[in-house]
Amino acid sequence: MGSEAIIVFFIAGVVLVAGANFLSNLVSPKSDSPQKRDPYESGMKTIGPTWVQFKVGYYLFAILFLIFDVEVAFIVPWAVVFGDFGGLAFIEIFIFLFILGLGLLYAWKKGALKWE
């Protein structure tokens, strides 16, 4: 019963998603105007090229933020069950924080934290 149920659920999921997309394209109103193709920028016409390259430092800073934001998602549940596991939980979180610290040290040495 297990593998058949998984196949049925997979097929049902694919059919429902494909059907919803098809129905959305079939029912939605269509309009093609020059204004629709204009990039939105506070209602003002753009000046110069609209494809602007951003400094890679912004992306590095954002990735570092995500890494340390996800760290909190792991530390909070750990803190909840810390009393149940005791010393083993402390060793595991120490290893986790040590690896994150190495990542932070690497980013610091590479200059990813300098805002220039």
C-alpha positions, 0 to 999 in steps of 0.5 A, spaced: 500 500 500 505 504 501 508 505 494 502 505 490 499 511 495 506 515 494 505 514 486 497 516 487 499 522 491 505 524 486 500 524 480 495 528 484 499 533 486 502 534 479 495 534 476 492 539 481 498 544 480 498 543 472 490 544 472 491 550 476 496 553 472 492 552 466 486 554 469 489 561 471 492 562 464 485 560 461 481 565 465 485 571 467 484 577 463 490 578 457 492 585 456 499 587 452 500 595 452 507 598 452 505 601 459 505 594 462 512 592 459 515 599 462 519 597 469 516 599 475 520 605 478 515 609 483 511 611 477 517 615 474 520 613 467 527 610 468 533 614 466 539 610 463 540 603 463 535 599 467 540 593 468 544 595 473 550 591 476 550 591 484 557 590 488 558 583 490 559 585 497 551 586 498 550 579 496 556 576 500 553 581 506 546 578 505 548 571 505 552 572 511 546 574 514 542 568 512 547 564 515 547 567 521 539 568 521 538 560 520 543 559 526 538 562 530 533 557 527 537 551 530 539 554 536 532 556 539 530 548 538 537 546 541 535 551 547 529 548 548 531 540 549 538 542 552 536 540 559 534 533 556 540 531 553 545 535 557 553 534 556 551 531 549 547 537 547 553 542 549 558 538 545 554 538 539 552 546 539 559 547 541 561 544 534 556 547 530 558 554 533 565 552 532 564 551 524 560 557 524 565 561 527 570 558 522 565 561 516 565 568 520 573 568 520 574 566 513 569 571 511 572 576 515 579 575 512 576 575 505 574 582 507 566 580 506 564 584 512 568 591 510 563 596 507 566 600 502 
